[in-house]
Amino acid sequence: MILLNPGPVNLSARVRNALTNPDLCHREPEFAALQENIRTRLLQVYDLAPAAWAAVLFTGSGTAAVEAMISSLVPESGRLLILENGVYGERMSTMARVHGLNHVSLQYPWQAPLDVRRIEACIETCGAKNRRITHVAVVHHETTTGRLNRLDKIGALCKARGIALLVDAVSSFGAEHLDFDAFGITACAATANKCLHGAPGASFVIVDRAALPSLTRRSLYLDLSTHCREQDAASTPFTPAIPAFYALREALAEFDEQGGWRKRHERYATLLGRVREGFMALDIESLLPQEETSIVLNAFNLPRGIDYATLHDDLKQRGFVIYAGQAALAKTLFRISAMGEVTGRDIERLLDAVKQVTATAGA
Ligand SMILES: *Cc1c(COP(=O)(O)O)cnc(C)c1O
């Protein structure tokens, strides 16, 4: 089955095989070496200096890493501005509410870009009781619609005001451009099983060490500082998902051998470019203009006369899993992701399959 959903992804044979590496106790030096290898390689993805940055590993899906980042980094005296133009921005607001953070959310229509002037105005006026905005949280690639939010402009805005930028990079880390310095990123959260092609169960936060709080703790299990401190000491506070860690180490080795994020970017861009071109010939339109989307995933309007369930089920019979739109977009959209062990030949077969399905529906 070819998975065209945005994670979990099809694994390469070598990554799948790594899942059955020997049983291991997480209090043994072999585990410490495994953990350290992953932490080092994660920083190398975007050339970050280990003295200034830490990669902190979590057992859990991408949401665990995002929640660890959001709940750990905004101090009691801080105020968080959350930018929402899709499901994942909304989810960060839910986290802020659950953890009782002092926060404000700026909502945009799900198909709209984040308008920088409105963000700037909010930073000026959305303070509360003499409390200015100290942190901004944004989703880099909003997987809801395939939109790539412009971190350069938002980052510049924050940087000029000394505001910390927290990024949900779950579906962009490893394939999109992330310039931590230029964008002024303080922390970003991501996962093993999207653009890095690992297995589900491991996720991580990359954080500027200077931003790690020493005292406050809002969560026992997801506290970023606790995990970082223990991992720096070649330890871990809880039992990790060791098979997922094995797979991530192998996936990162493969990622390096294949040429890092730039090559992965090219590979996805080629695959999705072919999808867009093939769909256009079948009158299936992209939701967003190409220059506003990621190269990781694109959303398309459903072909005329076919509902999502029919398209999904017919394609699944032919060996492809596509992905539905979320919430209000569920009735009108479907999504195709280029992540994972997917080849150009798979995409040609997909286009053939969609052609057959739409021809049958039209008949
Ligand atoms: C997939 C995704 C997540 C988290 O998903 P999990 O199911 O928890 O791994 C968070 N943010 C974005 C942008 C995503 O695409």
The ligand as a MOL file (V3000), in Angstrom:
LIG
                    3D

  0  0  0     0  0            999 V3000
M  V30 BEGIN CTAB
M  V30 COUNTS 15 15 0 0 0
M  V30 BEGIN ATOM
M  V30 1 C 1.1020 15.8070 11.7650 0
M  V30 2 C 1.1680 17.1460 12.3830 0
M  V30 3 C 1.1930 17.3340 13.7780 0
M  V30 4 C 1.1580 16.2600 14.8220 0
M  V30 5 O 0.6310 15.0860 14.4810 0
M  V30 6 P 0.7750 13.7470 15.3380 0
M  V30 7 O -0.3830 12.9670 14.8190 0
M  V30 8 O 0.6790 14.0750 16.7570 0
M  V30 9 O 2.1110 13.1750 14.9720 0
M  V30 10 C 1.3370 18.6140 14.2640 0
M  V30 11 N 1.4440 19.6620 13.4360 0
M  V30 12 C 1.4510 19.5240 12.1030 0
M  V30 13 C 1.6350 20.7390 11.2550 0
M  V30 14 C 1.3080 18.2590 11.5280 0
M  V30 15 O 1.3030 18.1260 10.1940 0
M  V30 END ATOM
M  V30 BEGIN BOND
M  V30 1 1 1 2
M  V30 2 1 2 3
M  V30 3 2 2 14
M  V30 4 1 3 4
M  V30 5 2 3 10
M  V30 6 1 4 5
M  V30 7 1 5 6
M  V30 8 2 6 7
M  V30 9 1 6 8
M  V30 10 1 6 9
M  V30 11 1 10 11
M  V30 12 2 11 12
M  V30 13 1 12 13
M  V30 14 1 12 14
M  V30 15 1 14 15
M  V30 END BOND
M  V30 END CTAB
M  END
